[in-house]
Amino acid sequence: MRPAVEVIIVNYNAGEALTRCIGSVLEQAADPAAGPAVTVVDNASADGSAEQAEAAYGARPGFHLLRNPGNPGFATAVNQAARATGLVFDAAPAAAAPGYLLVLNPDCELRPGALDHLRAALDEDPGAGLAGPRVTDARGEVQRGTLRRFPDPWRSFVTFSGLWRLGRRWPLFRGIEQSDELPATVAPAEAVSGACMLVRRSAFAAARGMDEGYGLHCEDLDLMYRLRESGLHCLFVPQACAVHHQGLSSASRPLWVHWQKHRGMQRFFRKFQASRYPGPVRGLVIAGIWARFALTSPPVLWRSLRTTFGRSGG
């Protein structure tokens, strides 16, 4: 029998965080030796993180390390791991193996009981295809994107301009991020954080996995959007918590990651929403995405330089 939950972690230079991430997963079970299976896909890391994880857990049954000679991207690596678990894409939901896939960032740590809460929420709601926890930083502050709405041109503009702050009073100005208090109980959601997603194996197979056309960013939203189109919704599970030490894997190439984020925005818009708008509006939206990239790139580059020189000076 396959384990009820199979964990997929895509690693790229996550350092010691990868080993802590795996440990937090195994600690979800009362007996770590009987915990969920873990597949780590390493996208040509150069920091020794994959070797550290293999040294710590390589002898453990159910642990698998797949090494890629290059970095094919997050979505491609997730699909690679899913196929390695025996999942067959294009299968009808009834023919797919039961159980769940936990797609987890290597810079995340699950809090005790998180996996049980996520599983229970999906077990109790057959109309849900994916569940996400409350995602916080190390200080316990809820991170942006924990509970969100699908982006569209207006919501994106409202969010970027700061007008989303008016959303508490006027619904017209509600942006992508949640502006109200988070629900205290399990609640349906348009989208949750892609840093930690528990998805039904059957739903993932029927969706043909993640769209490998994305390099990094927005592939999680793409999956959630396609699940909704298939009649399944997402769940936000506040009782489950994951701590996200954001940015560890992207620290060595922040501007590239920033570019990939905007490339993902463009792909998402063209794929799902562009056909709703006339040509001039589509052009304005695409121009707006790349204008945002141009405006926000200098601070990203500056923070990167400060971090680099700060480390060399220390």
N, C-alpha and C positions, 0 to 999 in steps of 0.2 A: 504493500500500500504506500502511496505517496503521502508525504506529510500534508496536513490541512493547509499550512501556509508555507510558501517557498519565497525566500527573500532574495531580491535582486539589488545589488549595490554596484554602481558604476563608479570606478575610481580613476582620478587623475590627480596625482600629486597632493593627496589629502593629508599626508604625513601621519602622525600618530593618531589623528582623529579617526582614521579608518579602523584601527584596532579597537578603539573605544566604541565605535559604532557597532561593530560586530558583537562585542561583549554585551552591549545593551540589548541587542536582539536575543542573544542566548539566555540572558537573565530573565526574559519574559516567561520562561518555563520554570516550574518548580525544580525540575531536574534539567540542568543545562545540557546534559548529554542527550536528552530527549527533545530538545528544542527544535525550532523550525530549521529546515535546510537553508543554507546560505550559499548563493552563487555570487562571487565577486568577479566583475569584468574589469580588468585593468587596461586602460587605454594608453599604454606606453609611458607609464609614470617613470620619472627619473629620480625620485626622492627616496626610494627604498620602502615606500609605504606598502607595496604589494608583498615584498619580501618579509616585512615585519608581520603582516597579517598571516602569511603562510607559516611563518615560524611559530606563531601563537596558536593557530587553529588548523593547520594543515593536516594534522593527524586525527582531527575530529570527524566522525562519520557525518556525512551530509554537507561538508564544506567543500566547495569547488572554487578553484581559481582559474579563470580563463584570461589568457594574456593576448592582447592584440599588438601587432608590430608597430602600429600607428594609432592615431586617434580618429576613429571613424565617426565620432559624434555620440551624444548621449542616447538618442532614440535607437540608433543602430545597435548599440551595445545592449540596451534593454531587450530588444527583440532577439538578439543573439542568446542572451541568458534565458529568455523565455522558451526558446526552441530547445535549448540544452536541458530544460526540465521536462521535455517531452511534449510541449504544447504544439499543436498543429494549427497554424493559421488557416483561415477560410472555413474552419469546421463549423457546422451548425451548432448553436449553443447546447442543444441536447446531447450532441456527440462529444463535446469537449469534456475533459476530465474535471470533476468537481474540485472545489477548493479555491484558494486565493493566492495572488501574488502580491507581495509587499515590495513596492519600488521605493527605495530609501537612499537619500543622498549620503555620501560617506562622511559628511560633516554634521550628521544628525545623531542624536542619542535618544532612544526611547526611554521614557520614564516608566517605572514599574506599573504593570497592568495595562499599558497602552494597547498592546496587541489584542488582548482579550476584549477590551472595550470596542475596538474597531470591528473585530469579528462578530461580536454580539450584535452590533448595530446592523451589519449586513445580513446576519442570520435572521434577524427579526423583520427585515424589509426586503422582500424578494424583488421589489421594483427598483431597488438601488443597485448600481453597478460598481460604485467606487465610494470609499469613505476616507476622510482625512481628519487628523487630530488638531487640537490646538497647538500651534507651533510658536514657541517663544525663543528669545535669546537667552544667554546664560544668566541674565539677571531676572528672568521671569516675565519680561515685557513681551506682549503678544506681537508677533512680526506681521508686517504688511503681507497681504496675500493669503493669510490663514483662512479667511472667508472672503470671497470676492465674487464679482459679477463678470460675465464675459465682456471683453472690450468691444466697443464699436466706435465709430468716429466721434460721436457726441460724448460718450462716457470717457473716452480717452482725453478729449479736449478739456472736459470739466476737471478730470484728475490732474492733468499736467498744469493747468492754469491756476489750480488752487480753489476753484469755485466749488469743489466738492464739499467744502466746509459749510456751504449753505444748504446742503442736502438734508441736514437734520430738520430743517424747517420747511424746505420746498423740495419735494421729491424729484422735480425736474433736474435738479443739480446733483443728484446722486451719481457718483462716479463709479470706478471699478472697485475701489476698496470699500470695505464695510465701514460706514460712518457712525452707525449706532453701536450700542453695546452688543457683544457677542451673545448668542443664545446660551442659556444655561443647560439646556438639554439637547439631545440629538435632534437635528433639524435638516430638512432638505436644503440643498445649496446649488447654485449654478456652478460654482467652481470652488475648489479648496487648494491648499498649498501643494505644489508638485514635489516638495522636499520629502514628503512622506505620504504615500498613497497605497491603500489596500484595495485591490481591484479583483473582481471575480475572474477566475481563469476563463470561464466560458465567455464572459463579456469581452475580455481582452482578445481571445481567439477570434470571436465573431467580428471584432473591429479590425482584425488583421494587424494587431499590435500598434505600435507607435509609427507615426509618419516619419520616415527616415530622411525626408527632404529638409527637415529642420537640423541645424547644426547644434545649437544650444539655445534654450529658452523658447517658450510657447508650445513645445511639443506636448506638454502636459495639458495645457488648455485645449489643444487640438483633440487630444484623446477624450477629454471630458465633454467637449462639444459634440463629438461623434457619438458618444454614449447617449447623450440627450436626444440626438436625432434618431437613435435606434429605439427610443422609448424608455431608457433608463435614466435615473437621476443620481446625483451625488449626495452624500451625507456629510455634514459637519458633526464631529463627535467631540464635544468639549471635555468629556471625562478623560479622554485619551490625550496625552501630552508628549510632544517631542521637542527637544532642545536643538536648535539649529545654529551652529557656529558658522554663520553665513560667510561665503566668500573665500574659504580656504583654497578650494581648487582653482579659483579664478585669479588668485592674487598675483600669479606670475605673468598673467596676460590680460589685464583688466580692459584695455582698449579693444582687444579682439573680442572679448566676451560682450562688451558694450555694443559692438557692431553686430554680433550675432543676435543680441536681444532685439535690435531694430529690424534685422533681416527676418527674424521670426515674426515680429509684428506684421511686416509686409506680407509674408506668406499666409498668415492667418487671415488677414483682411481679404487678400485676393481669393483665397480658397473658399471662404464661407460667406462673405458679405459684399464683395465688390459688385456682383451682378445686380444688387438691389439699387445701385446708384447710376446715374448717367455718367458718361465719360469724363466730363469736366470735374465732377465731384470726385470720381475715383482718382484723377490726377492730383487733385488738391490733397486728398488723404495721403497718398504716397509721398507727395512733396512734404507734407506735414510730419510724417514719420522721420524722414531724413533731415528735416530742419531741426527736429528735436534731437536727433543724433549729433548734429553739428553744435547745437547750443549746450548740450550736456557733456560733450566729450572733453572739453578743457578741464573741468573740475575732476573728472575721472583720471585724466592724465596727471594732473597736479597731485592728487592723492597718491597715485602710484609712485611718482617721483619722490614725494616726501617719505613714503614708506621705504623705498629703496635706499635713499640716502640716510634715513634714520637707522636702518639696519647696518649699513656699512660704517656709519659713525659710531655705532654702539660696539 
